[in-house]
Amino acid sequence: MPTVLKVKFQEDTRRTTLEKPPTYAELLAILTDLFPNLLVLFSVKYLDEDEDLVTISSDMELAEAFRIASASNVL
């Protein structure tokens, strides 16, 4: 099932469709392709069901972000 990924860096928002959910390493590569001006050190966060920004730093946390997005019909 395709996965829609919508990401924001500063004032720039990008949206792309992926054939499958990425691993954390794949996500980092996608982000650096989408935003060539990213600094070497950056953090990835998502907005959870409580509207808290939650940091993603591993495959396990990324899987949880996709699970939450799927449960809230965001995907």
Distance bins in CASP14 RR format, pairs under 12 A and 6 or more apart:
PFRMAT RR
TARGET T0000
AUTHOR 0000-0000-0000
RMODE 2
METHOD distances of the structure
MODEL  1
1 17 0 0 0 0 0 1 0 0 0 0 0
1 18 0 0 0 0 0 1 0 0 0 0 0
1 19 0 0 0 0 1 0 0 0 0 0 0
1 20 1 0 0 1 0 0 0 0 0 0 0
1 21 0 0 0 0 1 0 0 0 0 0 0
1 66 0 0 0 0 0 1 0 0 0 0 0
1 70 0 0 0 0 1 0 0 0 0 0 0
1 75 0 0 0 0 1 0 0 0 0 0 0
2 16 0 0 0 0 0 1 0 0 0 0 0
2 17 1 0 1 0 0 0 0 0 0 0 0
2 18 1 0 0 1 0 0 0 0 0 0 0
2 19 1 0 0 1 0 0 0 0 0 0 0
2 20 0 0 0 0 1 0 0 0 0 0 0
2 21 0 0 0 0 1 0 0 0 0 0 0
2 75 0 0 0 0 1 0 0 0 0 0 0
3 15 0 0 0 0 0 1 0 0 0 0 0
3 16 0 0 0 0 1 0 0 0 0 0 0
3 17 1 0 0 1 0 0 0 0 0 0 0
3 18 1 0 1 0 0 0 0 0 0 0 0
3 19 1 0 0 1 0 0 0 0 0 0 0
3 20 1 0 0 1 0 0 0 0 0 0 0
3 21 1 0 1 0 0 0 0 0 0 0 0
3 22 1 0 0 1 0 0 0 0 0 0 0
3 26 0 0 0 0 0 1 0 0 0 0 0
3 27 0 0 0 0 0 1 0 0 0 0 0
3 30 0 0 0 0 0 1 0 0 0 0 0
3 62 0 0 0 0 0 1 0 0 0 0 0
3 63 0 0 0 0 0 1 0 0 0 0 0
3 65 0 0 0 0 0 1 0 0 0 0 0
3 66 1 0 0 1 0 0 0 0 0 0 0
3 69 0 0 0 0 1 0 0 0 0 0 0
3 70 0 0 0 0 1 0 0 0 0 0 0
3 74 0 0 0 0 0 1 0 0 0 0 0
3 75 1 0 0 1 0 0 0 0 0 0 0
4 14 0 0 0 0 0 1 0 0 0 0 0
4 15 1 0 0 1 0 0 0 0 0 0 0
4 16 1 0 0 1 0 0 0 0 0 0 0
4 17 1 0 1 0 0 0 0 0 0 0 0
4 18 1 0 0 1 0 0 0 0 0 0 0
4 19 0 0 0 0 0 1 0 0 0 0 0
4 21 0 0 0 0 0 1 0 0 0 0 0
4 66 0 0 0 0 0 1 0 0 0 0 0
4 69 0 0 0 0 1 0 0 0 0 0 0
4 70 0 0 0 0 0 1 0 0 0 0 0
4 73 0 0 0 0 0 1 0 0 0 0 0
4 74 0 0 0 0 1 0 0 0 0 0 0
4 75 1 0 0 1 0 0 0 0 0 0 0
5 13 0 0 0 0 0 1 0 0 0 0 0
5 14 0 0 0 0 1 0 0 0 0 0 0
5 15 1 0 0 1 0 0 0 0 0 0 0
5 16 1 0 1 0 0 0 0 0 0 0 0
5 17 1 0 0 1 0 0 0 0 0 0 0
5 18 1 0 1 0 0 0 0 0 0 0 0
5 19 0 0 0 0 0 1 0 0 0 0 0
5 20 0 0 0 0 0 1 0 0 0 0 0
5 21 0 0 0 0 1 0 0 0 0 0 0
5 22 1 0 0 1 0 0 0 0 0 0 0
5 26 0 0 0 0 0 1 0 0 0 0 0
5 27 0 0 0 0 1 0 0 0 0 0 0
5 30 1 0 0 1 0 0 0 0 0 0 0
5 31 0 0 0 0 1 0 0 0 0 0 0
5 33 0 0 0 0 0 1 0 0 0 0 0
5 34 0 0 0 0 1 0 0 0 0 0 0
5 44 0 0 0 0 0 1 0 0 0 0 0
5 46 0 0 0 0 0 1 0 0 0 0 0
5 62 0 0 0 0 0 1 0 0 0 0 0
5 65 0 0 0 0 0 1 0 0 0 0 0
5 66 0 0 0 0 1 0 0 0 0 0 0
5 69 0 0 0 0 1 0 0 0 0 0 0
5 74 0 0 0 0 0 1 0 0 0 0 0
5 75 0 0 0 0 1 0 0 0 0 0 0
6 12 0 0 0 0 0 1 0 0 0 0 0
6 13 1 0 0 1 0 0 0 0 0 0 0
6 14 1 0 0 1 0 0 0 0 0 0 0
6 15 1 0 1 0 0 0 0 0 0 0 0
6 16 0 0 0 0 1 0 0 0 0 0 0
6 17 0 0 0 0 0 1 0 0 0 0 0
6 18 0 0 0 0 0 1 0 0 0 0 0
6 30 0 0 0 0 0 1 0 0 0 0 0
6 31 0 0 0 0 0 1 0 0 0 0 0
6 34 0 0 0 0 0 1 0 0 0 0 0
6 46 0 0 0 0 0 1 0 0 0 0 0
6 47 0 0 0 0 0 1 0 0 0 0 0
6 69 0 0 0 0 1 0 0 0 0 0 0
6 74 0 0 0 0 1 0 0 0 0 0 0
6 75 0 0 0 0 0 1 0 0 0 0 0
7 13 1 0 0 1 0 0 0 0 0 0 0
7 14 1 0 1 0 0 0 0 0 0 0 0
7 15 1 0 0 1 0 0 0 0 0 0 0
7 16 0 0 0 0 1 0 0 0 0 0 0
7 18 0 0 0 0 0 1 0 0 0 0 0
7 22 0 0 0 0 0 1 0 0 0 0 0
7 27 0 0 0 0 1 0 0 0 0 0 0
7 28 0 0 0 0 0 1 0 0 0 0 0
7 30 0 0 0 0 1 0 0 0 0 0 0
7 31 1 0 0 1 0 0 0 0 0 0 0
7 32 0 0 0 0 0 1 0 0 0 0 0
7 33 0 0 0 0 0 1 0 0 0 0 0
7 34 1 0 0 1 0 0 0 0 0 0 0
7 35 1 0 0 1 0 0 0 0 0 0 0
7 38 0 0 0 0 0 1 0 0 0 0 0
7 42 0 0 0 0 0 1 0 0 0 0 0
7 44 0 0 0 0 1 0 0 0 0 0 0
7 45 0 0 0 0 0 1 0 0 0 0 0
7 46 0 0 0 0 1 0 0 0 0 0 0
7 47 0 0 0 0 0 1 0 0 0 0 0
7 56 0 0 0 0 0 1 0 0 0 0 0
7 65 0 0 0 0 0 1 0 0 0 0 0
8 14 1 0 0 1 0 0 0 0 0 0 0
8 15 0 0 0 0 1 0 0 0 0 0 0
8 31 0 0 0 0 0 1 0 0 0 0 0
8 34 0 0 0 0 0 1 0 0 0 0 0
8 35 0 0 0 0 1 0 0 0 0 0 0
8 38 0 0 0 0 0 1 0 0 0 0 0
8 44 0 0 0 0 0 1 0 0 0 0 0
8 45 0 0 0 0 1 0 0 0 0 0 0
8 46 0 0 0 0 0 1 0 0 0 0 0
8 47 0 0 0 0 0 1 0 0 0 0 0
8 53 0 0 0 0 0 1 0 0 0 0 0
9 31 1 0 0 1 0 0 0 0 0 0 0
9 32 0 0 0 0 0 1 0 0 0 0 0
9 34 1 0 0 1 0 0 0 0 0 0 0
9 35 1 0 1 0 0 0 0 0 0 0 0
9 36 0 0 0 0 0 1 0 0 0 0 0
9 37 1 0 0 1 0 0 0 0 0 0 0
9 38 1 0 0 1 0 0 0 0 0 0 0
9 39 0 0 0 0 1 0 0 0 0 0 0
9 42 0 0 0 0 1 0 0 0 0 0 0
9 43 0 0 0 0 0 1 0 0 0 0 0
9 44 0 0 0 0 0 1 0 0 0 0 0
9 45 0 0 0 0 0 1 0 0 0 0 0
10 35 0 0 0 0 1 0 0 0 0 0 0
10 37 0 0 0 0 1 0 0 0 0 0 0
10 38 0 0 0 0 1 0 0 0 0 0 0
10 39 0 0 0 0 0 1 0 0 0 0 0
10 42 0 0 0 0 0 1 0 0 0 0 0
11 35 0 0 0 0 0 1 0 0 0 0 0
11 37 0 0 0 0 0 1 0 0 0 0 0
12 31 0 0 0 0 0 1 0 0 0 0 0
12 34 0 0 0 0 1 0 0 0 0 0 0
12 35 1 0 0 1 0 0 0 0 0 0 0
12 36 0 0 0 0 0 1 0 0 0 0 0
12 37 0 0 0 0 1 0 0 0 0 0 0
12 38 0 0 0 0 0 1 0 0 0 0 0
13 34 0 0 0 0 0 1 0 0 0 0 0
13 35 0 0 0 0 0 1 0 0 0 0 0
14 30 0 0 0 0 1 0 0 0 0 0 0
14 31 0 0 0 0 1 0 0 0 0 0 0
14 33 0 0 0 0 1 0 0 0 0 0 0
14 34 1 0 1 0 0 0 0 0 0 0 0
14 35 1 0 0 1 0 0 0 0 0 0 0
14 36 0 0 0 0 0 1 0 0 0 0 0
14 38 0 0 0 0 0 1 0 0 0 0 0
15 30 0 0 0 0 0 1 0 0 0 0 0
15 34 0 0 0 0 1 0 0 0 0 0 0
16 22 0 0 0 0 0 1 0 0 0 0 0
16 27 0 0 0 0 0 1 0 0 0 0 0
16 30 1 0 0 1 0 0 0 0 0 0 0
16 31 0 0 0 0 0 1 0 0 0 0 0
16 33 0 0 0 0 1 0 0 0 0 0 0
16 34 1 0 0 1 0 0 0 0 0 0 0
16 35 0 0 0 0 0 1 0 0 0 0 0
17 30 0 0 0 0 0 1 0 0 0 0 0
17 75 0 0 0 0 0 1 0 0 0 0 0
18 26 0 0 0 0 1 0 0 0 0 0 0
18 27 0 0 0 0 1 0 0 0 0 0 0
18 29 0 0 0 0 0 1 0 0 0 0 0
18 30 1 0 0 1 0 0 0 0 0 0 0
18 34 0 0 0 0 0 1 0 0 0 0 0
18 66 0 0 0 0 0 1 0 0 0 0 0
18 75 0 0 0 0 0 1 0 0 0 0 0
19 26 0 0 0 0 0 1 0 0 0 0 0
20 26 0 0 0 0 1 0 0 0 0 0 0
20 27 0 0 0 0 0 1 0 0 0 0 0
20 66 0 0 0 0 0 1 0 0 0 0 0
21 27 0 0 0 0 1 0 0 0 0 0 0
21 30 0 0 0 0 0 1 0 0 0 0 0
21 59 0 0 0 0 1 0 0 0 0 0 0
21 62 1 0 0 1 0 0 0 0 0 0 0
21 63 1 0 0 1 0 0 0 0 0 0 0
21 64 0 0 0 0 0 1 0 0 0 0 0
21 65 0 0 0 0 1 0 0 0 0 0 0
21 66 1 0 1 0 0 0 0 0 0 0 0
21 67 0 0 0 0 1 0 0 0 0 0 0
21 69 0 0 0 0 1 0 0 0 0 0 0
21 70 0 0 0 0 1 0 0 0 0 0 0
21 75 0 0 0 0 1 0 0 0 0 0 0
22 28 0 0 0 0 1 0 0 0 0 0 0
22 29 0 0 0 0 1 0 0 0 0 0 0
22 30 1 0 0 1 0 0 0 0 0 0 0
22 31 0 0 0 0 1 0 0 0 0 0 0
22 33 0 0 0 0 0 1 0 0 0 0 0
22 44 0 0 0 0 0 1 0 0 0 0 0
22 56 0 0 0 0 0 1 0 0 0 0 0
22 59 0 0 0 0 1 0 0 0 0 0 0
22 62 1 0 0 1 0 0 0 0 0 0 0
22 63 0 0 0 0 0 1 0 0 0 0 0
22 65 0 0 0 0 0 1 0 0 0 0 0
22 66 0 0 0 0 1 0 0 0 0 0 0
23 29 0 0 0 0 1 0 0 0 0 0 0
23 30 0 0 0 0 0 1 0 0 0 0 0
23 56 0 0 0 0 0 1 0 0 0 0 0
23 58 0 0 0 0 1 0 0 0 0 0 0
23 59 1 0 1 0 0 0 0 0 0 0 0
23 60 0 0 0 0 0 1 0 0 0 0 0
23 61 0 0 0 0 0 1 0 0 0 0 0
23 62 1 0 0 1 0 0 0 0 0 0 0
23 63 0 0 0 0 1 0 0 0 0 0 0
23 66 0 0 0 0 0 1 0 0 0 0 0
24 30 0 0 0 0 0 1 0 0 0 0 0
24 31 0 0 0 0 0 1 0 0 0 0 0
24 44 0 0 0 0 1 0 0 0 0 0 0
24 55 0 0 0 0 0 1 0 0 0 0 0
24 56 1 0 0 1 0 0 0 0 0 0 0
24 57 1 0 0 1 0 0 0 0 0 0 0
24 58 1 0 1 0 0 0 0 0 0 0 0
24 59 1 0 1 0 0 0 0 0 0 0 0
24 60 0 0 0 0 1 0 0 0 0 0 0
24 61 1 0 0 1 0 0 0 0 0 0 0
24 62 1 0 1 0 0 0 0 0 0 0 0
24 63 0 0 0 0 1 0 0 0 0 0 0
24 64 0 0 0 0 0 1 0 0 0 0 0
24 65 0 0 0 0 0 1 0 0 0 0 0
24 66 0 0 0 0 0 1 0 0 0 0 0
25 31 0 0 0 0 0 1 0 0 0 0 0
25 32 0 0 0 0 0 1 0 0 0 0 0
25 44 0 0 0 0 0 1 0 0 0 0 0
25 56 0 0 0 0 0 1 0 0 0 0 0
25 57 0 0 0 0 0 1 0 0 0 0 0
25 58 0 0 0 0 0 1 0 0 0 0 0
25 59 0 0 0 0 1 0 0 0 0 0 0
25 62 0 0 0 0 1 0 0 0 0 0 0
26 32 0 0 0 0 0 1 0 0 0 0 0
26 33 0 0 0 0 0 1 0 0 0 0 0
26 44 0 0 0 0 0 1 0 0 0 0 0
26 59 0 0 0 0 1 0 0 0 0 0 0
26 62 0 0 0 0 1 0 0 0 0 0 0
27 33 0 0 0 0 0 1 0 0 0 0 0
27 34 0 0 0 0 0 1 0 0 0 0 0
27 42 0 0 0 0 0 1 0 0 0 0 0
27 43 0 0 0 0 0 1 0 0 0 0 0
27 44 1 0 0 1 0 0 0 0 0 0 0
27 45 0 0 0 0 0 1 0 0 0 0 0
27 46 0 0 0 0 0 1 0 0 0 0 0
27 56 1 0 0 1 0 0 0 0 0 0 0
27 57 0 0 0 0 0 1 0 0 0 0 0
27 58 0 0 0 0 0 1 0 0 0 0 0
27 59 0 0 0 0 1 0 0 0 0 0 0
27 61 0 0 0 0 0 1 0 0 0 0 0
27 62 1 0 0 1 0 0 0 0 0 0 0
27 63 0 0 0 0 0 1 0 0 0 0 0
27 65 0 0 0 0 1 0 0 0 0 0 0
27 66 0 0 0 0 0 1 0 0 0 0 0
28 34 0 0 0 0 0 1 0 0 0 0 0
28 35 0 0 0 0 0 1 0 0 0 0 0
28 38 0 0 0 0 1 0 0 0 0 0 0
28 40 0 0 0 0 0 1 0 0 0 0 0
28 41 0 0 0 0 0 1 0 0 0 0 0
28 42 0 0 0 0 1 0 0 0 0 0 0
28 43 0 0 0 0 0 1 0 0 0 0 0
28 44 1 0 0 1 0 0 0 0 0 0 0
28 56 0 0 0 0 1 0 0 0 0 0 0
28 57 0 0 0 0 0 1 0 0 0 0 0
28 58 0 0 0 0 0 1 0 0 0 0 0
28 59 0 0 0 0 0 1 0 0 0 0 0
28 62 0 0 0 0 0 1 0 0 0 0 0
29 35 0 0 0 0 0 1 0 0 0 0 0
29 38 0 0 0 0 0 1 0 0 0 0 0
30 38 0 0 0 0 0 1 0 0 0 0 0
30 44 0 0 0 0 0 1 0 0 0 0 0
30 62 0 0 0 0 0 1 0 0 0 0 0
31 37 0 0 0 0 0 1 0 0 0 0 0
31 38 1 0 0 1 0 0 0 0 0 0 0
31 39 0 0 0 0 0 1 0 0 0 0 0
31 42 1 0 0 1 0 0 0 0 0 0 0
31 43 0 0 0 0 0 1 0 0 0 0 0
31 44 1 0 0 1 0 0 0 0 0 0 0
31 45 0 0 0 0 0 1 0 0 0 0 0
31 56 0 0 0 0 0 1 0 0 0 0 0
31 62 0 0 0 0 0 1 0 0 0 0 0
32 38 1 0 1 0 0 0 0 0 0 0 0
32 39 0 0 0 0 0 1 0 0 0 0 0
32 40 0 0 0 0 1 0 0 0 0 0 0
32 41 0 0 0 0 0 1 0 0 0 0 0
32 42 0 0 0 0 1 0 0 0 0 0 0
32 44 0 0 0 0 0 1 0 0 0 0 0
35 42 0 0 0 0 1 0 0 0 0 0 0
35 44 0 0 0 0 0 1 0 0 0 0 0
38 44 0 0 0 0 0 1 0 0 0 0 0
41 57 0 0 0 0 0 1 0 0 0 0 0
42 55 0 0 0 0 0 1 0 0 0 0 0
42 56 0 0 0 0 0 1 0 0 0 0 0
42 57 0 0 0 0 0 1 0 0 0 0 0
43 53 0 0 0 0 1 0 0 0 0 0 0
43 54 0 0 0 0 0 1 0 0 0 0 0
43 55 1 0 1 0 0 0 0 0 0 0 0
43 56 0 0 0 0 1 0 0 0 0 0 0
43 57 1 0 0 1 0 0 0 0 0 0 0
43 61 0 0 0 0 0 1 0 0 0 0 0
44 53 0 0 0 0 0 1 0 0 0 0 0
44 54 0 0 0 0 1 0 0 0 0 0 0
44 55 1 0 0 1 0 0 0 0 0 0 0
44 56 1 0 1 0 0 0 0 0 0 0 0
44 57 1 0 0 1 0 0 0 0 0 0 0
44 58 0 0 0 0 0 1 0 0 0 0 0
44 61 0 0 0 0 1 0 0 0 0 0 0
44 62 0 0 0 0 1 0 0 0 0 0 0
44 65 0 0 0 0 1 0 0 0 0 0 0
45 52 0 0 0 0 1 0 0 0 0 0 0
45 53 1 0 1 0 0 0 0 0 0 0 0
45 54 1 0 0 1 0 0 0 0 0 0 0
45 55 1 0 1 0 0 0 0 0 0 0 0
45 56 1 0 0 1 0 0 0 0 0 0 0
45 57 0 0 0 0 1 0 0 0 0 0 0
45 61 0 0 0 0 0 1 0 0 0 0 0
45 62 0 0 0 0 0 1 0 0 0 0 0
45 65 0 0 0 0 1 0 0 0 0 0 0
46 52 0 0 0 0 1 0 0 0 0 0 0
46 53 1 0 0 1 0 0 0 0 0 0 0
46 54 1 0 1 0 0 0 0 0 0 0 0
46 55 0 0 0 0 1 0 0 0 0 0 0
46 56 1 0 0 1 0 0 0 0 0 0 0
46 57 0 0 0 0 0 1 0 0 0 0 0
46 61 0 0 0 0 1 0 0 0 0 0 0
46 62 0 0 0 0 1 0 0 0 0 0 0
46 63 0 0 0 0 0 1 0 0 0 0 0
46 64 0 0 0 0 1 0 0 0 0 0 0
46 65 1 0 1 0 0 0 0 0 0 0 0
46 66 0 0 0 0 1 0 0 0 0 0 0
46 67 0 0 0 0 0 1 0 0 0 0 0
46 68 1 0 0 1 0 0 0 0 0 0 0
46 69 1 0 0 1 0 0 0 0 0 0 0
46 72 0 0 0 0 0 1 0 0 0 0 0
46 74 0 0 0 0 1 0 0 0 0 0 0
46 75 0 0 0 0 0 1 0 0 0 0 0
47 53 1 0 0 1 0 0 0 0 0 0 0
47 54 1 0 0 1 0 0 0 0 0 0 0
47 55 0 0 0 0 0 1 0 0 0 0 0
47 56 0 0 0 0 0 1 0 0 0 0 0
47 65 0 0 0 0 1 0 0 0 0 0 0
47 68 0 0 0 0 1 0 0 0 0 0 0
47 69 0 0 0 0 1 0 0 0 0 0 0
47 72 0 0 0 0 1 0 0 0 0 0 0
47 74 0 0 0 0 1 0 0 0 0 0 0
48 54 1 0 1 0 0 0 0 0 0 0 0
48 55 0 0 0 0 0 1 0 0 0 0 0
48 56 0 0 0 0 0 1 0 0 0 0 0
48 61 0 0 0 0 0 1 0 0 0 0 0
48 64 0 0 0 0 1 0 0 0 0 0 0
48 65 1 0 0 1 0 0 0 0 0 0 0
48 66 0 0 0 0 0 1 0 0 0 0 0
48 67 0 0 0 0 0 1 0 0 0 0 0
48 68 1 0 1 0 0 0 0 0 0 0 0
48 69 0 0 0 0 1 0 0 0 0 0 0
48 71 0 0 0 0 0 1 0 0 0 0 0
48 72 0 0 0 0 1 0 0 0 0 0 0
48 74 0 0 0 0 0 1 0 0 0 0 0
49 64 0 0 0 0 0 1 0 0 0 0 0
49 65 0 0 0 0 0 1 0 0 0 0 0
49 67 0 0 0 0 0 1 0 0 0 0 0
49 68 1 0 0 1 0 0 0 0 0 0 0
49 69 0 0 0 0 1 0 0 0 0 0 0
49 70 0 0 0 0 0 1 0 0 0 0 0
49 71 1 0 0 1 0 0 0 0 0 0 0
49 72 1 0 1 0 0 0 0 0 0 0 0
49 73 0 0 0 0 0 1 0 0 0 0 0
49 74 0 0 0 0 1 0 0 0 0 0 0
50 68 0 0 0 0 1 0 0 0 0 0 0
50 72 0 0 0 0 0 1 0 0 0 0 0
51 68 0 0 0 0 0 1 0 0 0 0 0
51 72 0 0 0 0 0 1 0 0 0 0 0
52 65 0 0 0 0 0 1 0 0 0 0 0
52 68 0 0 0 0 0 1 0 0 0 0 0
53 65 0 0 0 0 0 1 0 0 0 0 0
54 61 1 0 0 1 0 0 0 0 0 0 0
54 62 0 0 0 0 0 1 0 0 0 0 0
54 64 0 0 0 0 1 0 0 0 0 0 0
54 65 1 0 0 1 0 0 0 0 0 0 0
54 68 0 0 0 0 1 0 0 0 0 0 0
54 69 0 0 0 0 0 1 0 0 0 0 0
55 61 1 0 0 1 0 0 0 0 0 0 0
55 62 0 0 0 0 0 1 0 0 0 0 0
55 64 0 0 0 0 0 1 0 0 0 0 0
55 65 0 0 0 0 1 0 0 0 0 0 0
56 62 1 0 1 0 0 0 0 0 0 0 0
56 63 0 0 0 0 1 0 0 0 0 0 0
56 64 0 0 0 0 1 0 0 0 0 0 0
56 65 1 0 1 0 0 0 0 0 0 0 0
56 66 0 0 0 0 1 0 0 0 0 0 0
56 68 0 0 0 0 0 1 0 0 0 0 0
56 69 0 0 0 0 0 1 0 0 0 0 0
57 64 0 0 0 0 0 1 0 0 0 0 0
57 65 0 0 0 0 0 1 0 0 0 0 0
58 64 0 0 0 0 1 0 0 0 0 0 0
58 65 0 0 0 0 0 1 0 0 0 0 0
59 65 0 0 0 0 0 1 0 0 0 0 0
59 66 0 0 0 0 0 1 0 0 0 0 0
60 66 0 0 0 0 0 1 0 0 0 0 0
60 67 0 0 0 0 0 1 0 0 0 0 0
61 67 0 0 0 0 0 1 0 0 0 0 0
61 68 0 0 0 0 0 1 0 0 0 0 0
62 68 0 0 0 0 0 1 0 0 0 0 0
62 69 0 0 0 0 0 1 0 0 0 0 0
63 69 0 0 0 0 0 1 0 0 0 0 0
63 70 0 0 0 0 0 1 0 0 0 0 0
64 70 0 0 0 0 0 1 0 0 0 0 0
64 71 0 0 0 0 0 1 0 0 0 0 0
65 71 0 0 0 0 0 1 0 0 0 0 0
65 72 0 0 0 0 0 1 0 0 0 0 0
65 74 0 0 0 0 1 0 0 0 0 0 0
65 75 0 0 0 0 0 1 0 0 0 0 0
66 72 0 0 0 0 0 1 0 0 0 0 0
66 74 0 0 0 0 1 0 0 0 0 0 0
66 75 1 0 0 1 0 0 0 0 0 0 0
67 74 0 0 0 0 0 1 0 0 0 0 0
67 75 0 0 0 0 1 0 0 0 0 0 0
68 74 1 0 0 1 0 0 0 0 0 0 0
68 75 0 0 0 0 1 0 0 0 0 0 0
69 75 1 0 1 0 0 0 0 0 0 0 0
END
